[in-house]
Amino acid sequence: MERTAVSTRPAPIPALRDVVTLLKPITWFPPMWAFLCGAVSSGASIFQGGLDGRWLFVLGGVMLAGPLVCGTSQAVNDWFDRHVDAINEPDRPIPSGRIAGRWGLNIALMATCISALVAWLLGPLVFVAGLVGLALAWAYSAPPFRLKTSGWTGPAVVGFTYEGLSWFTGATVMLGALPSSEVLIVLVLYSVGAHGIMTLNDFKAVEGDRETGLKSLPVTMGVGGAARLACAVMALAQIAVIAVLASWGLVVSAVLVSLVLVAQFAAMPRLMSDPARYAPWYNGVGVTLYVLGMLAAALGLGGYI
């Protein structure tokens, strides 16, 4: 009987373009935006203390929120979801074989260490926030926790890290201390609302989730029910933001957030008419309006409007 030879040759080092693809730059925008909202909401000048100021800290924080912590989360997710991606997105770097062997895991581990180092250089509070974000990135995708298997905990974790922790980090980098209670309240509310954004994001993987046992809300509730819930969560969070901004006398910010919410309400009927078809469209239109409201709230908190 002919024996099949087993290769002991190590997997080749992946190409840079495939590593960048693994880290999914398109996903970096939300946490980078939230970081900048946090910096604005602090009310501190980037040039405080002279031209040297804190701009290097801000640049480091933007890199930490986007390419580093968010990029790490994408690498971790793709490694532990390689069997799901083989169904949903077989052309991804790991299932396609462009990142072979254990290189996917190695990249995730290296990115984790680099992220922790940069967070440490930015100060103790940022270091703690960075470690929390990295821990959640692994708990989201990796066993034994695999928080993403639940349509409730998965989006909550991503919303908290993408929006809340990134906003907190931006404010902390600027202040060198804990942000105000008002800033903390608003970032928590926007983190809660981001649960809806992440639920809409799950629409693209319904088939693979169903086949592999991931209980995303579009799978457990159906696309119609999940779309309604996502919109309700996003809207209620913004209504709460409007209420607290108005109660603090930040009327201009409250009005601006109200306007972007009205625009979202105008876009929701199209989403509801065919959620499976229009979820990607609403992710572009509705989510853009949502994050513009975040900036409006941050400008008010920072005393700019």
N, C-alpha and C positions, 0 to 999 in steps of 0.2 A: 504494500500500500504506500502510495506516495505521501510524504509528509509536507505540510505547508510550513515554510520557514517563517519564523517569527522575528521581525526586525527589532534589534536592540539599539538602533541608531536613534539618538535624541531628536525630538521634534525641532524643526528649524526655527530660528528666531523670526517672529512675525514681522512683516513690513510695517513701517511707521503708519502708513495710510490705514492699515487694518486695525492698528492699535487705536488710532484716533476714531475710527468708525465704531470700535467697541465702546469707547467712552462717550459716544453719542453727544456731540457738541450741541445739537438742537435742544437737548434737555437742560443745558446749562443756564438758559436765559431766565427761567422763573426764579431760581435761588439767587442769581446775580442781581436781578431786578429787586427782589425782596431785600437783599443786602443794601442796595443803594437807597431803598425806601427807609431802611433803618438808619442809615447815615444821615439822610435828610431830616428824619423825625427827631434826631438828637438835638438839632438846632445849633450844633457846633460847626465852626468853619474848618474846612479842610486845610486852611493855611494858618490855623491858630498856632501861636508860638513862632511866627515868622514864615518865610517862604518854604523852609524845610517842612514845617507843620507836620501833618499826619498823612500826607498823600501816599507815602510808601506803605503805611499801614492799611490805607484804603485799597490800594492796588493789591496788596497781599490778601486782604479780606475778600475782594472780588474773585481772585484766583482760588482762594480756599472754598468759597461757596459754590463756584461753578466747576471749573476743570478738575479740582481736587476731590472734594467730598462728593459732589454730584457725580463726577466721572467715576469715582470709586464705586458708588452705589450701582452705576450702570454695569461696570465690569463684574461686580459680585452677582448681580441679577442675571446677567447673560451666562455666567458660568453655571449657576445652579438651575437655570431655566433652559439649558441647552436642548433638553429633550422637548420642551414646549416650543422653542423657536424652530426646531426641526419640522414642526407642523405649521406654525404661524408664519415664520420668516426664515425659511431654510437657506436663504442667501446671506444671513448674518455671519460675521467672521468665524464664530466657533462651530456652528453646525455645518457650515460650508467647508470647513477644514483649513481655511486661510490662517486661523490661529489654532494650531494643532497641539496635541498632547495636553500637558497641564499648563500651558502658557496662559490660558485665560485666568486660572486661579493665581498663578504667579504675578500677573499684572495687577490683579485685585489686591494682593498682599502688599506689593510694592507701593501702589497708590495709597493704601491705608497708612503705611509708615511715613510717606512723604507728607500726606495731609496732616498727620499728627504733629510732625516736626514744624510745619508752617504755622499751625494753630498755636503751638507752644511759643514760637517766636513773636506772636501777636499779643501775648499777654495771658495771664492765668484764667480770666473769665472766658476768653475766646478759646483757650485750650480745653476747658471743661465743656463748652458748647460743642467744640469740634469732636471731642471724644464721644459725646452723646450722639451726635449726628452719625459718626462712623459706626458706633454700636448698633444704632437703629438700621443703618444700611445693611449690615450683616444679618441682623435679626429678621429683617424684612424678607430676605431671600433664602438664607441658609438654614438647614436643619440644626437643632430640633425645633426652633421657633417658627420659621417660615410664616411670618405674620401676613404675608400676601395671600395666603390661602383663604383668608376671610375677607369678604367684601366690605366688612366694617372696619377691622383693624388695619388692613393694608392701606387703603386711602387715607385713613387718619394719620398713620405714621408718616406717609409721604407728604401730606399737607403740612404736618407739624414741622418736618425737617426743611422742606423746600421754602415754606413761607415764614413760619414762626422762628425757627433757629437762625435762619439767614437774616431776618429782620433784627433779631436780638443781637447777632454778631455785628451787623453794621452799626447799630447804635452804640454798642459797647466799644468797638474800635475807635469811634469818634470821641467818646466821653472818657474812656479809660476807667469806667465804672458802670454800675448797673443803670439802665435807663429808668425813666420815671414810670410811675404806676400807670399813667395815661397811655404811654407808649406800649407797655406790657399788655394792657387791656385790648388795645386795637390790634396788636400783632396776634394775640390769641384768637380774636374774632375772625381775622382773615385766615388764620390757620384752620379754624373750624369750617369756614366756607370753602377752603381748598379741597375738602373731602369731596365736594361735588365735582370739582375739576378732575380729580383723580378717577372718580367713578366714570365720567365721560371718556376718559382716556382708556378705560378697560374695554370699551366697545370694540376696539380694533382686534381684540384677541379672544372673542367669545368662543369661537370654534375650538381653538387650542385649549382654552381654559376648561371647557366642558369635557373634552376628551381626557384631560390629565387630572381632573378632579379639583381644579381651583374654583372656589366658590365666590367668584366675583359677583357683584350685585346684578350686572346684566345677565348672568347665568341663573342666579337664584330668584330674581324678581322679574326677569324678562326685560327686554330692552325698553319697553314703554314705561314700566314701573320704575326702573333705574333712572331713566331720563327725568321723570317727574321728581323723583327724590333729589337728584343732583341739582336741578334748578331750584328746588325749594331750599335746600341747604345753603346754596350760594346766595340766594336772595335774602333769607332770614339773617344770615351773618352780616350782610351789608346794611340791612335795616337796623340791626343793633349798632353797627358802626355809626350810622347817621344819627341815631338817638344819642349816643354818648358824645359825639362831636358837638351836636347842638347844645347838649346840657353843659358842655365846657365853654360855650360861647364861640366855638369855631364854626361860625355860620357859613362862611364861604366854602370851607371844606365840606360841610354837611350838604350844601346845595350841589356841589360838584359830584359828590358820590351819589346823590339822589338822581342826578341827570344820567350818569352812566348806568345806574340800575334801571331807570326807565327805558333806556336803549336796549338793555338786556331783555326786559319784558317784551319789547317789540320784536326781538329776534326769536324768542322762545316758541311761538306758534309754529314756525317753520321746523324747528327741531322736533316738536311733538308730532308733527304730521308724518314723519318717517324717521324715528330716532336712529335706526341702524344706518340709514343713508346720510343723515345730516349731523350726526355727532362730530365728525371731523370738522365740518363747516362751523359748528357752534364752538368747538374748541378754538378755532381761529378768531371768530367774531366776539362771542360772549366772554371768552377768557381775556381777550385783549381789553375789553371794556372793564372787566373785573380788576385787572392790574393797573389800569389807569386810575381807577378809584383808589387803589392802594397809595399811589403817588399823591393824589389829592389829599388824602388823609394825612400822609407823612408831611406834606408841605404845611398843613395847618398845625400839626403837632410841633413842627420845627419853628413856627412863628414866621413863616414866609408869606402866608396869605391869611 
